[in-house]
Amino acid sequence: MPWAAIDPGASRNACGVAAIDRDRRGRWAPIYLRQIIPEPGRPLDLRNLLVPVARELRALGCSSWATDGWASHDVLHAGADGGIATVQATSDLPEQWRHVLAICARDQHALGSSQRVSSEDLDALAEQLGLVHEVFANGRKTIKIQEVGRLHGDLASAYARAFWHARAADYQPEPPAPRPRGPSEYAAELSSLVDV
């Protein structure tokens, strides 16, 4: 099942949308990435902009998207109009980022080419992920994304939030089913146990 998230920006910040799913090998990969950058002096009309995005995500199999509290009423209405439920994400940034960081550390992440995701969006995501830093402030760990021009890592934030929404770090894949073995395999195993 795919999982989606949004980091809604409207004027100074871009609006980032990401959806992830597991590939055939069990690795997590982006299946949808979109970064909508507002023009200076002209904020994004989130509700009208996000309804078609919600419909696209619904067509991919997403049933909900996670968001922060910013512009939550616009995100809620756009999601409802597009057939997607809205989930309030945690405001605890280390917890939100824990999932994508754990998946990368386990080498269960596939940030390669995809039929559904453009190379430009993948490049933007990879660049933003490279700007993520763990920092200590007021005695606790938090996450910071270095700003580049007018961009504040909104696509990377949506991406991390999608992993949080999927609870990807807590996912334990089922072990593969044992394959049937033939008589010759049993005979070889038994003969290796016999002292000759």
Sequence and secondary structure as in RCSB ss.txt:
>XXXX:A:sequence
MPWAAIDPGASRNACGVAAIDRDRRGRWAPIYLRQIIPEPGRPLDLRNLLVPVARELRALGCSSWATDGWASHDV
LHAGADGGIATVQATSDLPEQWRHVLAICARDQHALGSSQRVSSEDLDALAEQLGLVHEVFANGRKTIKIQEVGR
LHGDLASAYARAFWHARAADYQPEPPAPRPRGPSEYAAELSSLVDV
>XXXX:A:secstr
  EEEEE   SSS EEEEEEEE TTS EEEEEEEEE  BTTB   HHHHHHHHHHHHHHTT  EEEE STTHHHH
HHHHHHHT EEEE  S HHHHHHHHHHHHHTT B  S  SSS HHHHHHHHHHHTTEEEEEETTEEEEEE  BTT
B SHHHHHHHHHHHHHTGGG            HHHHHHHHHHHS  
